Amino acid sequence: MLLEGNILIIGTGVFNVTCFTIAAKLAAPGRQSGAISTITTGFNAALIVGLPMGRVITAAFGWRAIFWGTGILSFLAIFIVALTIPSTEGEEAIPLSKQLALLKSPRILLTLGITFFWIIGYAIPYSYITPFLKAISPMSEQMISIALFAFDIATLVGNKFGGFLGDRIGISRTIIGSLVLRVIALVLLSIIVGSTVVTILLLVLWAIAIWTPSPVQQVNIISLSPEASGIMLSLNNSVMQLAFAAGAGIGGIALESSSILTLSWTGAVFAAIAIVVASVSFKIRSSSNNSLVAK
């Protein structure tokens, strides 16, 4: 069972990176953000629908039905992909030494740093979202479920909105603007306590701000090294997973050393760090592009 789980995880990781890479290649120039946002929205929608559906199926038919159903749907997906997705040229194989050499580039490290601090700032409060909501608002268990459902729907809106903004106002404005909005939402969540309606509205605003940069950051990563887009996306995905783990750990430390309200303040601090890193990253890239134009 453990081996099967590891195989599924590896396959999912490869599938995700491949989807983003193909979407960016097939999209028309200036429409990559929108294409990738469609992929990320689909992933999030599948989680929102799949998790409760899985519980219902398990309760009715047992846990084995989940594996049978997933296997059959995956088998059908193979034929759908083969019939609908046009073939594209594969990327040239890059030796591991050259892949690791990408991390020596300050521009790449700074861009991955945006992802790292962005996700940490999200994972810190979200890892403990239920006790956090109970602390800032007198919510019942049913109301918390409604609030979290609203949060999940808002993540879909954020993904699509990010793709829309990225294609129209550009990568830097979309990323920095959404990070600023996130800091504001987190600070207000700690200051305005006691109102369930206001808490849910701020939670929705926070969710939209969290996932607005997602498709745009994928395009940002690819633009650094288009010839190695798959490698760049896999590096970004690895940084995201590392940041999720780090955020949960930092959130736990914050809970032990202070009140639960420090979660939102700590998340806001890391989002602010992401703003600084993003500003420096885009400034360096702009200077580099200007130098190339001058030459």
N, C-alpha and C positions, 0 to 999 in steps of 0.2 A: 504493500500500500504506500509506504514511504517512497519507494522507487518510482511508482506511478505518479505520485504527486510531484516529485522533482522533474520528471519528464514533462508533465503538463506545464509547470512553471517555466521551464526552459523554452518549450514550444510557444508559450504565450509571449515571452519576451522577444523571441525572434519574429513572431507574427506582428507584434506592435511596431517594431522598428521598420519592418518591411512595408507595412501599411503607410507609415508616414513618408518613407522614402519614395514609394510609388506615387502617392498623392501629390507630393511636391513636383515630381517629374512630369506627371500628366496634366497638372494645372497650367492654365495659360499664364504668361508673364504678368506679375502684379496680382495674381489671384491665389498664390500659394497658401496664404494665411486662411482664406476661406475654405480651401480644400482640406487643409489639415484640421480646421475646426470642425468640419463635418465628421472626420474620423474620431476625434476626441469626444464629440457629442454622442456619437454612436456607442463608444465604449462606456461612457457614463450612463447613457440610457439603458444599456444592457445590464449594468449593475443594479440600477434602480428597479428595473422590472424583474431581473433574474433572481435576485436574492429572496424577495418575498414569494416568488413563484416556486423557487426551490424548496422553501419551507412547506408550502402547501402540498407539493408533489410528494415530498418525503413523508409527510404525515399521512397521506392517502395511500401511497404505494410502496413506501420503504426507500431507503437511501440508494439501493442499487438502480432504481428507476432513473435517478438523476444521471448516473453514468451512462446508462443505455441511451437516454434522451440526448445527452450532450454528444455522445459518439455519433448518433444518427444525424443530428443537425450539422456536426462538423463534416461528416461524409458528404452531405448534400452541399455544404458550402464549397467543397473542393470543385464540384462541377459548376457551380454558379460563378466562382472566380475564373475558372478556365474559359467559360463562355462569354463573360462580360468584361474582364480586364484585359486590355491589349498588352501584348508582350513588349517589354522594354529591355534595353541593353543593360547587362549586369555591370557592376563596378569592377575595376581591375583589383585583383587580390593585393592586399597591402600586408607586408610582413609585420609581425608583432612588434618588432623593434621600432618600425616607423609609426605604428599606431601609438606606442607609448611616447614617441618623440613629439606627437601632437600636443602633449601636455606641457611641453617646454615653452610653448608659445604664450606670452602674456595675454594676448587678445583672447585666446581660447580659454585660458584659466579664468580670466575675468568674466567671460560670458557664462562659463559653467558656474562661476560664483554667484551669478544672478539666480540661477536655478536653485543652488544650494541654500542661500539665505531666504529666498522666496518660499521654498517648501518648508524649511524649518519654522518660519514665521506662521505657517499654516498648521503644521503638525503639532506645535506646542499646545494651542488651545483645543484643537479638534480631537486630539487623543483623549481628552478628558471632558468632552463636550457636554455629556449628560450631567455630571455633577456641577459643571460650570453654569449651565442653564438653571439648575435648581438654586444655585447660590445667588444669581442676579435677578431672578424672577420667581414668583410663587406659582410655578407650573405644576400641573398634575402630570402623571405618566402619559395620559392620553394627549395632553397638550404638547408635551415634549416630542411625542411621535409625530404630531402635526408639524411642529417647528422643524424637525429634522427632515421631514418629507419636503417641506417648503425649501429647505436648504439644498436638498438634492436636485429639485427642479431648477433652482437658481444656478446651480453649477452648469446645467445644460445651456441656460440663457447666457451665462458668462462665456462659455466656449464659443458659441455662435457669434456673440457680440464681439469677442476678441478677434475672430476671423474677419468680421465686417470692418472693425476699426483698423486692423493691421493693413488691409488692402487699400484703405482710404486716407488715413492720416499718418501711416508709417509705423515701423517697428518701435522706435525709441519712444515716441509719444504715447503709444498704447501701453507699453510695459511700465514706464515711469508713472503715467497717469493712474493706472490701475493700482500700482503699489501705494501711491499717495492716498487713494480712496480707501485702500485696505487699512492703512494706519489710522485714518479718521474713524472708520467703522469700529475698529478694535478699541480705540480710546473711548468712544461713545458708549460701547457696550459695558465698560467698567464704570463710567460716570453716571449714565442714566439707568438706574436699577429700579426694580419694583413694578414696571409696566410690562405685561406680557405682550401686548400689541407692539410696543416700541421695540422690545427685544427681538421679536420675530422679524420685524422690518429691518432692523440693523443686521440680523443674522443673514437675511436674504441679500442685503447690500454687500456684506462681507463675502458671501459665497460668490456673487457675481464678480467682485473685485479679485478674488483668489484665482479664478479660472479664466479670466479675460486674457492674461498673458500667455496661457498655455500654448495655443496654436502659433502665436506670434514668436514665442521663444524658440519653438521648433524650427521655424523659418530662419530665425536669427542664427541658430546653431549651424544649420545647413549652409548658410551664406558664407561662413568662415572658411569652409573647405568643401565646395560642391562636388569635387571629384571623389571625396571620401564621406559622402553624406550619411551612409549607413553606419560608419564608424562613429561619426560625430553624434548621431542620434542615440547610438548605444551607450556612448559615454554620458550623454545627458540623462539617459534613463537610469544608469548606474548611480549618478550623482543624486537623482531624485530619491531613489531607494535608500541611499545613505542618509539623506536629509530627513526622510520620514523617521528612520530609526533614531537619529540624533535629536530630532524634535521631541519625540516621545520621551526620550531620556532626560532632556533638559526640562521638559514640563514636569516630570516626576520630581526632579531636584527642586524646582521652584515650589511645588506643592508642599514638600517636606520642610522647606525653609521659611515659607511665608503663607499668606492666605491664597485661596483659590483665584481671587481677582488678579493676582500677579500673572496668571496665564495670559490674559489678553494684553497686559502691559508688556510682558516679555515677547509675545508674538509681534506686537507693534514695533518693538526695538529691532527685532531681526528683519522685519519688513523695511524699516528705515535704513538698515545696513544694506539691504538689497537695492534700495534707491540710490545710495551712494555708489555702490559697486556698478550699477547700471549706468549711472551718469559718467563715471570714469571710463567705463568700457566704450560707450558711444562717443565720448569725446576723443579717445585715442583712435577709434576707427575713423571718425570724421577728419582728424588731422592727417591720418595716413592716406585717406582718399584724396584730400586736398593736395598732398605732396605728390601723389601719382599724377593728378591732373596738371599740376605745375610743370612736371617733367615732360 
